[in-house]
Amino acid sequence: MSLRHSLYAYLGGAHLLFLGLTVTLFHQSPLLMLGLEAVVLLSFALGARLVRRALEPLSYTRHFHDLLQDQHYAARLQHSGDPQLNELVQLFNTMLGALYQERLQLGEQQGLLDRLLEATPSAVIVFDFDGRISLLNASAQALLKRDDARGKPLSACLPADADRDYPGLLAQLDALPLGDSQLLTDTDGRRYRGQRGHFYDRSFSRHFLLVEELTQELESSEKATYDKLIRVLAHEVNNTVAATGSVLDSLLYYRSQLAERDGEDFSTAIVAVKRRNVSLGEFIERFTRVVKMPAPELRANAVRDIMDDILYLYREPCRSRGIRLAWQRCDDVPAIAMDRHLMEQALLNVVKNAMEAVEAGHAGAAADKAIEFVLEAEADGVRLSVIDSGNLLGEVPARQLFTPFFTTKKGGQGIGLLFVREVLNRHGYTYRLAATGQGATRFDIWLPKSGG
């Protein structure tokens, strides 16, 4: 039974008892009985009115509760004729007004946060209390490469063919400790800054991940570092080579002052030192080619014609080494704006590396030695691929490729790929070098139709 019904029941029962007692006075004093009954009826009416006024705040409170539950913060309670009750109504309306203003501010802040999350290039992944993905922005959606990530743990988004020895980016993010920030690398060699943090929601901790791609920034920093290093080395080495060469030329004038046998030995030694001196100058010159590379002069060029010339140059060297060449030529590919000289030098390095990789990968084996070139038109550009059967990158993590001075060749200097990377970056071309997983290595270059 509700409080209202209980109060009315009590009031009615008590006054019925009083009416019953007044009936006993009917025979003794009828007038007194009538007077007492009138008083009891007046008392009941007064009690009912007081109960109604006492319970009226409860109805306002119930209405206020309903407004809160339905989140109708813009609604207001109506004032009554009771000044004291109006104080309670004013208090409720003030609370509703404050809640409405806070709701507006929260809505504006949430709208701003949503726009920031969508506009930021960093990937943002928010987890619920159970570690499942509850929120991710557009960058995170592109990073996960799936539309059904919400409601799943990050571990469920890992690719089925993930490599345990070289875990991908998502596996590294999933294992990232709370409060830690690390430099991560995906299987294509792109580098990221990953950070795991937490915030409190209803007094419980929830985790989030911030992932920012740093590939271009780190490559620029690396380039500035090795540019400075190479310039300093080139300056010192060139000065030394020039001075040493001059001294060696001068020493040759003293040959005639020596005995014939001693003169020959002296001359042979001096010539050997001069040859080594020249080799040192050529060595440092190969490094300075990367630093002193001119800005590309873009002109429309047919990629198939460039590849035809390169294949013509390497046809005989490959034939003599037993390497089979395959060329999937596409004549429908449009001309691409590029610096022909720089691109020829870069592609010559790629083909030379492929030829050396095939020789090293099949050293002493009778396996099929092959290099395949593919030119293919795609929806938004052209893809040029160089595929070799050397498979020297099968055990090399992608994050090490294109690292300055990294090489897989014995005695290599790591200059070739450095030069190729610089040429492609200056043209704005996307590229990827990786093992195919089927005993081959593939170098893909995507050439936009707009010419970059």
QUICOR-V101101 format. One record per pair of residues at least 12 apart in sequence whose ideal C-beta (glycine too) atoms are under 10 Angstrom apart, sorted by the first residue. I is the first residue (numbers start at 1). J is the second residue. D is the distance in Angstrom with one decimal. If there is no record, write none. Layout:
i = {I/I}
j = {J/J}
d = {D/D}
This chain:
i = {2/2/3/3/3/3/4/4/4/4/4/4/7/7/7/7/7/7/7/8/8/8/8/8/10/10/11/11/11/11/11/11/11/12/12/12/14/14/14/14/15/15/15/15/15/15/15/16/16/17/18/18/18/18/18/18/18/19/19/19/19/19/19/20/21/21/21/22/22/22/22/22/22/22/23/23/25/53/53/53/53/56/56/56/56/57/57/57/57/57/57/57/60/60/60/60/60/60/60/60/61/61/61/63/63/63/63/63/64/64/64/64/64/64/64/64/65/67/67/67/67/68/68/68/68/71/71/71/72/72/73/73/73/73/73/73/73/73/73/73/74/74/74/74/74/74/75/75/75/76/76/76/76/76/76/77/77/77/77/77/77/78/79/114/114/116/117/117/117/117/117/117/118/118/118/119/119/119/120/120/120/120/120/121/121/121/121/121/122/122/122/122/122/122/122/122/122/122/122/122/123/123/123/123/123/123/123/123/123/123/123/123/123/123/123/123/123/123/124/124/124/124/124/124/124/124/124/124/124/125/125/125/125/125/125/125/125/125/125/125/125/125/125/125/125/125/126/126/126/126/126/126/126/127/127/127/127/127/127/127/127/128/128/128/128/128/128/128/129/129/129/129/129/129/130/130/130/131/131/131/131/131/131/131/132/132/132/132/132/132/132/133/133/133/133/133/133/133/133/133/133/134/134/134/134/134/135/135/135/136/136/136/136/139/139/139/140/140/140/143/143/143/143/143/143/143/143/143/144/144/144/144/144/145/145/145/146/153/154/154/154/154/154/154/154/154/155/155/155/155/156/157/157/157/157/158/158/158/158/159/159/161/162/163/163/163/165/165/166/166/166/166/166/166/166/166/167/167/167/167/168/168/168/168/168/168/169/169/169/169/169/169/169/169/169/169/169/170/170/170/171/172/172/172/172/172/173/173/173/173/173/173/174/174/175/176/176/176/176/176/176/177/178/178/178/178/178/179/179/179/179/180/180/180/180/181/181/181/181/181/181/182/182/182/183/183/183/184/184/184/185/185/185/185/185/185/186/186/186/186/187/187/187/187/187/188/188/188/188/188/188/188/188/189/189/189/189/189/189/189/189/189/189/189/189/190/190/190/190/190/190/190/190/191/191/191/191/191/191/191/191/191/192/192/192/192/192/192/192/193/193/193/193/193/193/193/194/194/194/194/195/195/195/195/195/196/196/196/196/197/197/216/219/219/219/219/219/219/220/222/222/222/222/222/223/223/223/223/223/223/223/225/226/226/226/226/226/226/227/227/227/227/228/229/229/229/229/230/230/230/230/230/230/230/230/231/231/231/231/233/233/233/234/234/234/234/234/234/234/235/235/236/237/237/237/237/237/237/237/238/238/238/238/238/240/240/240/240/241/241/241/241/241/241/241/241/241/242/242/243/244/244/244/244/244/244/245/245/245/245/245/247/247/247/248/248/248/248/248/248/249/249/250/251/251/251/251/251/251/252/252/252/252/252/254/254/255/255/283/283/286/286/286/286/286/287/287/287/287/287/287/289/289/289/289/289/290/290/290/290/290/290/290/290/290/291/293/293/293/293/293/293/293/294/294/294/294/295/295/295/296/296/296/296/296/296/296/296/296/296/296/296/297/297/297/297/297/297/298/298/298/298/298/298/298/298/299/299/299/299/299/299/299/300/300/300/300/300/300/300/301/301/301/301/301/301/301/301/301/302/302/302/302/302/302/303/303/303/303/303/303/303/303/303/303/303/303/303/303/303/304/304/304/304/304/304/304/304/304/304/304/305/305/306/306/306/306/306/306/306/306/307/307/307/307/307/307/307/307/307/307/308/308/308/309/309/309/309/310/310/310/310/310/310/310/310/311/311/311/311/311/311/313/313/313/313/314/314/314/314/314/314/317/317/317/318/318/318/318/318/318/318/318/321/321/321/321/321/321/322/322/322/322/322/322/323/323/323/323/323/323/323/323/323/323/323/323/324/324/324/324/324/324/324/325/325/325/325/325/325/326/326/326/326/326/326/327/327/327/327/327/328/328/328/328/328/328/328/329/329/329/330/330/330/330/330/330/330/331/331/332/332/332/332/333/333/333/333/333/333/333/333/333/333/334/334/334/334/334/334/335/335/335/336/336/336/336/336/336/336/336/336/336/336/337/337/337/337/337/337/337/338/338/338/338/338/338/339/339/339/341/342/342/342/342/342/342/343/343/343/343/343/343/343/343/344/345/345/345/346/346/346/346/346/346/346/346/346/346/346/346/346/347/347/347/347/347/347/347/348/348/348/349/349/349/349/349/349/349/350/350/350/350/350/350/350/350/350/350/350/350/351/351/351/351/351/352/353/353/353/353/353/353/353/353/353/353/353/353/353/353/354/354/354/354/354/354/354/354/354/354/354/354/354/355/355/355/355/356/356/356/356/356/356/356/357/357/357/357/357/357/357/357/357/357/357/358/358/358/358/358/358/358/358/358/359/359/360/360/360/360/360/360/361/361/361/361/361/361/361/361/361/361/361/362/362/362/363/367/367/368/368/369/369/369/370/370/370/370/370/371/371/371/371/371/371/372/372/372/372/372/372/372/373/373/373/374/374/374/374/375/377/378/378/378/378/379/380/380/380/380/381/381/381/381/381/381/381/381/381/381/382/382/382/382/382/383/383/383/383/383/384/384/384/384/384/384/384/385/385/385/385/385/385/386/386/386/386/386/386/387/387/387/387/387/387/388/388/388/388/389/389/389/389/389/390/390/390/390/390/391/391/391/391/391/391/391/392/392/392/392/393/393/393/393/393/393/393/393/393/394/394/394/394/394/394/394/394/395/395/396/396/396/396/396/398/398/398/398/401/401/401/401/401/402/402/402/402/402/402/402/402/402/402/403/403/403/404/404/404/405/405/406/408/417/417/420/420/420/421/424/424/424/424/426/427/427/427/427/427/428/428/428/428/428/429/429/429/429/429/429/430/430/430/430/430/430/431/431/431/431/431/432/432/432/433}
j = {55/58/51/54/55/58/51/52/54/55/58/59/47/48/50/51/52/54/55/47/48/51/52/55/47/51/43/44/46/47/48/50/51/44/47/48/40/43/44/47/40/41/43/44/45/47/48/40/44/40/36/37/39/40/41/43/44/33/36/37/40/41/44/40/33/36/40/34/35/36/37/38/39/40/36/37/37/80/82/84/85/80/82/85/88/80/82/84/85/88/89/92/77/78/80/85/88/89/91/92/77/88/92/75/77/78/89/92/77/88/89/91/92/93/95/96/92/92/95/96/99/92/95/96/99/99/100/103/96/100/95/96/97/98/99/100/101/102/103/104/96/97/99/100/103/104/93/96/100/89/92/93/96/97/100/89/90/91/92/93/96/93/93/135/137/137/135/136/137/138/139/140/137/138/139/137/138/139/137/138/139/210/212/137/138/139/212/213/137/139/140/143/192/193/195/209/210/211/212/213/136/137/138/139/140/141/142/143/144/169/173/192/194/209/210/211/212/213/136/137/138/139/140/143/208/209/210/211/212/137/139/140/141/143/144/149/154/157/170/173/196/207/208/209/210/211/140/199/201/206/207/208/209/153/154/196/198/206/207/208/209/150/151/153/201/204/206/207/201/202/204/205/206/207/151/153/206/152/153/154/155/174/206/207/149/150/151/152/153/154/156/148/149/150/151/152/153/154/156/157/209/150/151/201/206/208/150/206/208/149/150/208/209/211/212/213/209/210/211/157/169/170/173/186/192/209/211/213/157/158/169/170/173/157/159/170/159/174/170/171/173/174/175/176/207/209/170/171/174/175/174/170/171/173/174/170/171/173/174/171/187/437/187/187/397/437/395/397/185/186/187/395/396/397/398/399/184/185/186/187/184/185/186/187/188/398/184/185/186/187/188/190/191/192/194/211/213/184/186/211/184/184/185/186/192/194/192/194/195/196/209/211/196/209/196/194/195/196/207/209/211/196/196/197/198/205/207/195/196/197/198/194/195/196/197/193/194/195/196/197/210/194/195/196/214/218/399/211/214/399/214/215/397/398/399/400/213/215/398/399/397/398/399/432/434/215/398/399/401/431/432/433/434/215/397/398/399/400/401/402/403/431/432/433/434/213/214/215/216/218/398/399/432/212/213/214/215/216/217/218/219/399/210/211/212/213/214/215/218/210/211/212/213/214/217/218/209/210/211/212/208/209/210/211/212/208/209/210/211/209/210/425/402/403/404/421/422/425/425/402/403/404/418/421/290/291/404/418/421/422/425/404/287/290/291/404/405/418/288/290/291/292/291/287/291/404/405/284/287/288/289/290/291/292/404/287/288/291/292/284/287/288/281/284/285/287/288/291/292/284/288/284/280/281/283/284/285/287/288/280/281/284/285/288/277/280/281/284/277/278/279/280/281/282/283/284/285/277/281/277/273/274/276/277/280/281/273/274/277/278/281/270/273/277/269/270/271/273/274/277/270/274/270/266/267/269/270/273/274/266/267/270/271/274/266/270/267/270/413/415/413/415/416/418/419/405/413/414/415/418/419/345/415/418/419/422/404/415/416/418/419/420/421/422/423/422/339/342/345/419/422/423/426/339/341/342/426/339/342/426/337/338/339/340/341/342/343/423/426/427/428/452/337/338/339/340/341/342/336/337/338/339/340/427/451/452/335/336/337/338/339/340/451/334/335/336/337/338/340/451/335/336/337/338/339/340/343/344/451/331/333/334/335/336/340/329/330/333/334/335/336/338/340/343/347/375/382/384/445/447/327/329/330/331/332/333/335/373/375/382/384/335/340/336/338/340/343/344/347/348/384/327/329/344/347/351/373/374/375/384/386/327/329/373/340/344/347/348/344/347/348/350/351/352/373/386/325/327/329/351/371/373/344/348/351/352/348/351/352/354/355/371/351/352/355/351/354/355/358/359/369/370/371/355/356/358/359/362/369/358/359/362/366/368/369/354/355/358/359/362/368/369/370/371/388/389/390/358/368/369/370/371/372/389/351/355/370/371/372/373/370/371/372/373/374/387/371/372/373/374/375/372/373/374/375/376/385/387/373/374/375/374/375/376/377/382/383/384/375/377/375/376/377/382/375/376/377/378/381/382/383/384/447/449/377/381/382/447/449/451/382/449/451/381/382/384/427/429/447/448/449/450/451/452/427/447/448/449/450/451/452/423/427/429/447/451/452/423/426/427/423/419/422/423/424/426/427/384/420/423/424/427/429/445/447/423/419/420/423/416/417/419/420/421/422/423/424/426/427/429/431/445/373/384/386/420/423/443/445/416/419/420/415/416/417/418/419/420/423/373/384/386/388/416/417/420/424/431/433/443/445/371/373/386/388/443/416/386/388/390/392/407/408/409/412/416/417/420/433/441/443/370/371/372/373/386/387/388/389/390/392/441/442/443/369/371/388/390/388/390/392/408/409/412/416/371/388/389/390/391/392/393/408/409/440/441/370/371/388/389/390/391/392/440/441/388/390/390/391/392/408/409/410/388/389/390/391/392/393/394/408/439/440/441/389/390/391/390/389/439/389/439/388/389/390/387/388/389/390/440/386/387/388/389/390/440/385/386/387/388/389/440/442/385/386/387/386/387/442/444/447/449/446/447/448/449/449/446/448/449/450/429/430/445/446/447/448/449/450/451/452/445/446/447/448/449/430/444/445/446/447/429/431/443/444/445/446/447/432/442/443/444/445/446/433/441/442/443/444/445/436/440/441/442/443/444/440/441/442/443/436/438/439/440/441/408/435/439/440/441/435/436/437/438/439/440/441/408/409/435/441/408/433/434/435/436/440/441/442/443/434/435/436/437/438/439/440/441/408/435/408/433/434/435/441/432/433/434/435/417/421/432/433/434/414/417/418/420/421/422/424/425/431/433/417/418/421/417/418/421/417/418/418/441/433/443/433/443/445/433/445/446/447/452/452/445/447/448/451/452/447/448/450/451/452/445/446/447/448/451/452/444/445/446/447/448/452/443/444/445/446/447/444/445/446/445}
d = {9.5/9.7/9.6/9.6/7.1/7.4/7.5/8.7/9.7/5.5/8.0/9.3/8.7/9.1/9.4/4.8/9.5/7.9/7.3/9.0/7.1/6.5/9.4/9.7/9.2/9.2/9.0/6.5/9.9/4.7/6.5/9.1/6.4/7.4/9.2/8.9/9.4/9.0/8.7/8.4/5.4/7.8/6.5/4.4/9.7/7.5/9.7/8.9/9.1/9.4/7.6/8.6/8.5/4.6/9.7/7.7/8.8/9.8/8.6/6.2/5.4/8.3/9.0/9.9/9.6/8.1/9.0/8.4/8.8/4.2/5.2/9.6/8.8/6.7/9.7/8.5/9.6/9.8/7.1/9.4/8.1/7.3/7.5/6.2/9.3/9.9/9.5/9.1/6.3/5.6/9.1/9.8/6.0/9.3/8.4/7.3/6.3/6.2/9.9/6.6/9.9/8.2/7.9/9.2/6.3/9.5/9.9/8.5/6.6/9.3/9.1/9.5/4.7/9.1/7.9/7.7/10.0/8.6/9.9/6.6/9.3/9.7/8.8/8.2/7.7/8.7/9.8/7.7/8.4/9.3/9.2/5.5/8.0/8.9/4.6/3.9/8.6/8.5/5.4/9.0/7.9/9.0/9.6/5.5/8.8/9.7/9.3/6.9/9.1/8.8/8.6/5.0/6.4/8.1/9.8/4.9/8.9/9.7/5.3/5.8/7.8/9.5/8.8/9.6/8.7/8.8/7.9/8.7/4.1/8.2/8.7/8.9/5.6/5.5/8.6/8.7/8.8/9.5/6.8/9.0/6.8/9.2/9.0/9.8/9.6/5.9/7.3/7.3/8.3/6.2/8.7/9.9/9.5/8.7/9.5/9.8/5.7/6.3/4.4/8.1/7.4/6.9/8.8/4.2/3.9/8.3/7.7/4.6/8.4/9.9/9.2/8.5/9.1/7.5/7.4/4.0/7.6/8.4/6.7/4.9/9.6/7.2/5.8/10.0/6.8/7.3/6.1/7.9/10.0/8.4/9.7/4.9/9.7/8.2/8.0/8.4/7.2/9.8/10.0/7.9/9.5/8.9/6.5/4.3/8.2/7.5/9.1/8.8/9.7/7.0/7.9/4.6/8.1/8.0/7.8/9.6/9.2/6.0/4.7/6.7/8.0/9.7/8.5/10.0/8.7/9.7/6.5/9.2/7.6/8.9/5.5/8.1/6.2/9.6/9.9/8.2/9.8/9.9/5.4/8.0/9.0/9.8/9.1/7.1/9.5/8.0/5.5/5.9/5.5/8.8/8.8/10.0/5.2/5.5/6.8/6.0/7.3/6.6/9.0/7.8/9.5/6.7/7.7/10.0/8.1/9.6/7.9/9.9/8.3/6.4/7.2/9.9/9.1/7.8/9.1/8.8/8.1/9.6/7.2/9.6/7.4/7.9/8.9/9.2/8.8/9.8/6.3/8.9/5.3/9.9/9.8/7.1/10.0/8.5/8.8/9.4/9.9/8.0/6.3/8.9/6.5/4.6/9.7/9.8/9.8/7.9/8.3/8.1/5.3/9.4/9.8/5.9/9.9/9.8/8.7/5.3/5.7/9.9/7.3/9.1/9.2/8.5/9.0/7.4/9.4/9.6/8.8/8.6/9.1/10.0/6.9/9.4/9.3/5.0/7.6/8.4/9.5/9.9/9.7/8.9/9.4/9.3/5.9/5.2/9.5/9.8/5.8/7.4/4.0/7.6/9.2/8.1/9.6/6.4/7.9/7.8/10.0/9.8/8.6/9.8/9.7/4.7/8.0/8.4/8.7/6.8/8.5/5.3/9.7/7.8/5.8/6.6/9.6/9.1/9.7/5.5/7.7/4.6/9.7/7.2/9.6/6.7/5.4/7.4/6.1/8.9/6.7/8.6/6.9/6.7/7.8/8.5/7.3/6.2/9.4/6.6/7.0/4.2/8.1/9.1/8.6/5.6/7.9/9.2/7.3/8.2/9.5/8.0/9.4/8.9/10.0/9.2/7.5/7.0/3.5/8.9/9.4/9.6/7.4/8.1/8.4/5.3/8.7/9.9/7.4/9.5/5.7/9.2/9.2/9.9/5.6/9.1/6.7/8.0/8.4/4.1/5.5/8.0/5.3/6.4/8.8/9.8/7.7/7.8/7.8/6.3/8.7/4.7/9.6/9.9/8.5/8.6/9.5/10.0/7.3/5.2/5.1/9.5/8.8/5.5/8.6/7.0/10.0/5.4/6.4/5.3/6.2/7.9/9.9/8.0/7.3/4.7/8.1/5.3/9.3/9.5/6.7/7.4/5.2/8.1/9.0/7.1/4.7/7.9/8.3/7.4/5.5/8.1/9.9/8.0/7.2/8.5/8.2/9.9/9.5/7.8/9.5/7.1/9.3/9.6/8.0/5.7/9.7/10.0/8.7/8.9/8.1/9.2/9.1/7.5/8.5/8.0/8.4/7.9/7.9/4.9/7.7/7.9/9.8/8.2/5.0/9.6/9.0/9.0/9.4/9.1/9.9/7.9/4.8/6.1/9.7/7.2/5.0/9.3/9.7/9.5/7.7/6.2/9.1/6.3/7.2/8.9/9.6/5.1/7.9/6.8/4.9/7.8/9.1/9.6/9.9/9.2/6.4/7.2/8.2/4.6/9.4/9.4/9.7/9.5/6.8/6.8/8.7/8.8/8.7/8.2/9.4/10.0/5.6/7.8/9.7/5.8/4.5/9.6/9.9/8.0/10.0/9.3/8.3/9.9/7.9/8.4/9.5/5.2/8.8/9.7/9.5/6.6/5.5/7.6/8.2/9.8/9.7/9.7/9.9/5.5/8.6/5.9/4.9/6.8/8.7/7.8/10.0/8.1/9.5/9.5/5.6/9.1/9.6/8.6/6.8/5.7/8.3/8.7/7.7/9.5/5.3/8.1/7.8/9.4/7.3/5.3/9.1/9.9/8.5/9.2/8.0/10.0/6.3/8.7/9.6/8.6/8.0/9.7/6.6/9.3/9.0/6.9/10.0/5.5/5.2/9.9/9.0/5.5/9.3/9.0/9.9/7.2/9.3/7.8/5.8/7.2/7.1/8.3/9.1/7.9/9.2/8.4/9.5/6.9/9.3/6.9/3.5/9.5/8.9/5.6/8.3/7.7/5.3/5.7/9.3/8.7/9.9/9.1/5.1/8.8/8.3/8.6/9.1/4.3/6.1/6.3/9.7/8.0/5.8/7.6/9.0/9.7/6.6/7.4/7.5/6.9/9.1/8.6/4.0/7.1/5.6/8.4/9.7/7.6/6.1/6.3/7.7/5.5/8.6/4.9/7.6/9.4/9.5/9.3/7.6/8.5/5.3/8.0/9.7/10.0/8.9/6.0/9.2/8.0/5.8/8.2/9.9/8.4/9.3/6.2/6.4/6.2/9.4/6.6/9.3/5.6/6.9/6.6/9.7/6.2/9.7/9.9/5.8/9.7/9.5/9.3/9.2/9.5/8.7/6.6/6.5/6.0/6.8/10.0/9.4/7.3/7.7/9.7/7.2/9.1/6.0/9.9/6.6/7.4/9.3/8.2/7.9/10.0/9.9/7.4/9.5/9.7/7.0/5.6/6.1/9.0/5.8/9.8/8.6/9.8/6.5/6.0/9.5/8.0/9.4/6.9/9.8/7.6/8.4/9.9/8.4/5.6/7.8/9.2/6.6/8.3/9.7/9.1/6.8/9.0/9.5/6.2/8.5/9.9/8.5/9.5/6.8/7.1/9.7/7.8/6.1/9.7/7.2/9.2/9.1/8.7/9.4/9.6/5.5/8.9/6.3/5.4/7.7/8.9/9.5/4.5/6.8/6.0/8.6/8.7/9.8/9.4/7.0/6.4/4.5/7.5/8.7/8.9/9.6/9.6/7.7/5.7/7.8/7.6/6.5/7.3/4.2/7.0/8.6/8.6/9.4/7.7/4.9/8.4/8.3/7.2/6.8/4.5/6.5/7.4/8.7/10.0/8.2/9.1/6.0/8.4/4.6/5.8/5.9/8.2/9.7/9.7/9.1/9.9/9.7/9.7/5.7/9.9/5.9/7.9/5.2/9.8/9.5/5.1/9.5/9.0/8.7/9.3/7.9/9.5/7.6/9.8/6.1/9.9/10.0/9.4/8.8/8.2/6.4/9.5/9.3/9.4/4.9/7.8/7.2/8.9/5.7/8.4/8.8/9.2/9.0/9.1/7.5/2.6/7.0/9.4/5.9/8.4/7.4/6.7/7.6/8.0/8.1/7.2/9.9/9.3/9.0/4.9/9.4/7.4/7.7/9.8/9.9/6.6/8.7/7.3/9.0/9.2/9.2/9.7/7.1/8.7/7.0/9.2/9.8/6.7/4.6/8.8/8.4/4.0/6.6/9.9/8.9/9.6/9.7/8.8/9.6/8.1/7.9/8.3/9.0/9.6/8.5/9.4/9.9/9.6/8.7/4.4/7.5/9.5/5.9/5.2/8.7/9.9/9.4/5.3/9.6/8.2/8.7/6.1/9.9/9.7/8.8/5.6/8.4/7.3/8.2/6.5/9.0/9.5/7.1/8.8/8.3/9.0/9.1/9.4/9.1/8.1/9.3/5.7/7.3/8.4/9.3/9.1/8.3/9.9/5.1/9.4/9.3/5.5/8.0/3.9/9.1/7.0/9.8/7.5/10.0/7.4/9.3/6.6/7.6/8.7/9.3/7.9/8.9/9.6/6.2/8.8/9.4/9.0/5.3/8.5/3.1/7.8/4.7/8.2/7.7/8.0/9.8/6.3/7.3/6.3/5.1/5.8/4.4/9.1/9.0/9.8/9.3/10.0/7.6/6.3/9.9/6.2/8.1/6.8/7.9/7.9/6.8/3.4/5.3/5.5/9.8/9.0/9.9/8.8/9.3/8.5/7.1/7.1/9.1/9.9/7.3/8.9/6.4/9.9/8.7/6.2/8.4/8.2/7.3/4.8/9.6/8.5/7.0/7.1/4.9/7.5/8.8/9.8/7.8/7.7/4.4/7.8/8.6/8.6/9.2/7.1/5.8/7.8/8.1/7.0/9.2/8.9/9.6/8.9/7.6/9.5/9.9/9.3/9.8/8.3/6.7/7.1/9.2/9.2/8.9/10.0/5.6/5.5/4.3/5.2/8.1/9.6/9.5/8.7/7.3/4.4/8.0/7.0/9.7/6.1/7.2/5.5/7.5/9.3/9.4/8.7/7.4/4.7/8.1/6.4/9.7/6.1/6.8/5.0/7.6/9.9/9.3/8.7/7.5/4.5/8.3/8.3/7.3/5.6/7.1/4.9/7.7/9.1/6.5/5.3/8.3/8.3/9.9/9.7/6.6/5.3/8.1/9.3/9.9/9.2/7.7/5.9/6.3/8.3/9.6/8.7/4.9/5.8/5.9/4.8/8.0/8.5/6.5/7.0/7.1/6.6/4.5/9.3/9.4/4.9/9.1/9.8/9.9/4.7/9.1/8.1/9.9/7.6/9.0/7.9/9.3/8.4/6.3/9.7/9.1/7.6/9.5/8.6/8.0/5.7/8.8/7.1/9.2/9.2/5.3/7.6/9.6/5.6/7.4/8.1/4.8/9.8/9.6/9.7/8.7/7.2/8.6/8.7/9.6/9.1/5.7/9.0/9.5/7.1/8.6/9.8/7.6/9.6/8.8/8.6/9.2/9.4/6.6/9.7/9.7/9.5/9.0/9.4/8.3/9.4/8.3/4.9/9.9/7.7/9.6/8.8/3.7/5.7/6.3/6.0/7.6/9.8/6.1/8.4/7.6/4.4/8.9/8.4/9.6/7.3/6.5/4.9/7.1/9.8/4.9/8.4/8.5/9.6}
